[in-house]
Amino acid sequence: MNSAFESIAKGLKEAVDYSLGEDVEVRVFEPDPINLKELRNQIGMTQREFATTFGISLGTLRHWERGDRQPRGAALVLLNLLQKNPKAILEVLYG
């Protein structure tokens, strides 16, 4: 078999083993929690502006800010990037 297939197969096996709780050497990325209200205020946006700019429903943003829910997945990654370098993210969006 070719090396690309072997690499993918190895990665898949490691992922399955990890999900089963087996001791494997994998890197797991866990984004930091975000204080969204503080981040939004630092950027200088209203809730509506922030939600519209980043494709988040206003209701979801309000739940996140109140702490009823927490951002997860891709949203949490985006928010971490935004917290680390808001100028770069906004420049990508607005040119």
C-alpha positions as a Markdown table, in Angstrom:
| # | Residue | x | y | z |
|---|---|---|---|---|
| 1 | Met | 0.0 | 0.0 | 0.0 |
| 2 | Asn | 1.1 | 3.6 | -0.4 |
| 3 | Ser | 2.4 | 5.7 | 2.4 |
| 4 | Ala | -0.6 | 8.1 | 2.3 |
| 5 | Phe | -3.0 | 5.2 | 3.0 |
| 6 | Glu | -0.8 | 3.8 | 5.7 |
| 7 | Ser | -0.6 | 7.2 | 7.4 |
| 8 | Ile | -4.4 | 7.6 | 7.3 |
| 9 | Ala | -5.0 | 4.1 | 8.5 |
| 10 | Lys | -2.6 | 4.6 | 11.4 |
| 11 | Gly | -4.2 | 7.9 | 12.4 |
| 12 | Leu | -7.7 | 6.3 | 12.3 |
| 13 | Lys | -6.5 | 3.5 | 14.5 |
| 14 | Glu | -5.0 | 5.9 | 17.0 |
| 15 | Ala | -8.2 | 7.9 | 17.0 |
| 16 | Val | -10.3 | 4.9 | 17.7 |
| 17 | Asp | -7.9 | 3.6 | 20.4 |
| 18 | Tyr | -8.0 | 7.1 | 22.0 |
| 19 | Ser | -11.8 | 7.2 | 22.0 |
| 20 | Leu | -11.9 | 3.8 | 23.7 |
| 21 | Gly | -9.7 | 5.1 | 26.5 |
| 22 | Glu | -6.6 | 3.2 | 25.5 |
| 23 | Asp | -3.2 | 4.8 | 26.2 |
| 24 | Val | -2.0 | 6.2 | 22.9 |
| 25 | Glu | 0.4 | 9.0 | 22.0 |
| 26 | Val | -1.9 | 11.6 | 20.4 |
| 27 | Arg | -2.1 | 15.4 | 20.5 |
| 28 | Val | -5.5 | 16.7 | 21.6 |
| 29 | Phe | -6.3 | 20.4 | 21.0 |
| 30 | Glu | -8.5 | 21.8 | 23.7 |
| 31 | Pro | -9.3 | 25.5 | 23.1 |
| 32 | Asp | -9.3 | 27.8 | 26.1 |
| 33 | Pro | -12.6 | 29.0 | 27.6 |
| 34 | Ile | -13.6 | 32.5 | 26.5 |
| 35 | Asn | -15.1 | 35.4 | 28.4 |
| 36 | Leu | -17.2 | 36.4 | 25.4 |
| 37 | Lys | -18.7 | 39.6 | 26.8 |
| 38 | Glu | -15.2 | 40.9 | 27.7 |
| 39 | Leu | -13.8 | 39.9 | 24.3 |
| 40 | Arg | -16.7 | 41.6 | 22.5 |
| 41 | Asn | -16.3 | 44.8 | 24.6 |
| 42 | Gln | -12.5 | 44.8 | 23.8 |
| 43 | Ile | -13.3 | 44.7 | 20.1 |
| 44 | Gly | -15.9 | 47.5 | 20.6 |
| 45 | Met | -18.9 | 45.8 | 19.1 |
| 46 | Thr | -22.5 | 45.5 | 20.2 |
| 47 | Gln | -24.0 | 42.1 | 20.6 |
| 48 | Arg | -25.8 | 42.5 | 17.2 |
| 49 | Glu | -22.7 | 43.7 | 15.4 |
| 50 | Phe | -20.6 | 40.8 | 16.9 |
| 51 | Ala | -23.2 | 38.2 | 16.0 |
| 52 | Thr | -23.6 | 39.5 | 12.5 |
| 53 | Thr | -19.9 | 39.8 | 11.9 |
| 54 | Phe | -19.0 | 36.3 | 13.0 |
| 55 | Gly | -22.1 | 34.4 | 11.8 |
| 56 | Ile | -23.5 | 33.7 | 15.3 |
| 57 | Ser | -27.2 | 34.0 | 16.1 |
| 58 | Leu | -27.9 | 36.8 | 18.5 |
| 59 | Gly | -29.7 | 34.4 | 20.8 |
| 60 | Thr | -26.8 | 32.0 | 20.9 |
| 61 | Leu | -24.4 | 34.9 | 21.6 |
| 62 | Arg | -26.6 | 36.0 | 24.5 |
| 63 | His | -26.7 | 32.5 | 26.0 |
| 64 | Trp | -22.9 | 32.3 | 25.8 |
| 65 | Glu | -22.5 | 35.7 | 27.5 |
| 66 | Arg | -24.9 | 34.8 | 30.3 |
| 67 | Gly | -23.1 | 31.5 | 30.7 |
| 68 | Asp | -26.2 | 29.4 | 30.0 |
| 69 | Arg | -24.2 | 27.6 | 27.3 |
| 70 | Gln | -20.6 | 27.5 | 26.1 |
| 71 | Pro | -19.3 | 27.8 | 22.6 |
| 72 | Arg | -17.9 | 24.5 | 21.3 |
| 73 | Gly | -16.2 | 23.2 | 18.2 |
| 74 | Ala | -15.4 | 25.5 | 15.4 |
| 75 | Ala | -17.0 | 28.5 | 17.1 |
| 76 | Leu | -14.7 | 28.0 | 20.1 |
| 77 | Val | -11.7 | 27.8 | 17.8 |
| 78 | Leu | -12.7 | 31.0 | 16.0 |
| 79 | Leu | -13.3 | 32.8 | 19.3 |
| 80 | Asn | -9.8 | 31.7 | 20.6 |
| 81 | Leu | -8.2 | 33.1 | 17.4 |
| 82 | Leu | -10.2 | 36.3 | 17.8 |
| 83 | Gln | -9.1 | 36.7 | 21.4 |
| 84 | Lys | -5.4 | 36.1 | 20.5 |
| 85 | Asn | -5.3 | 38.4 | 17.5 |
| 86 | Pro | -8.5 | 40.4 | 16.8 |
| 87 | Lys | -6.8 | 42.8 | 14.4 |
| 88 | Ala | -5.7 | 39.9 | 12.1 |
| 89 | Ile | -9.2 | 38.3 | 12.1 |
| 90 | Leu | -11.0 | 41.6 | 11.5 |
| 91 | Glu | -8.5 | 42.4 | 8.7 |
| 92 | Val | -9.2 | 39.1 | 7.0 |
| 93 | Leu | -13.0 | 39.8 | 7.2 |
| 94 | Tyr | -12.9 | 43.5 | 6.2 |
| 95 | Gly | -9.7 | 43.6 | 4.1 |
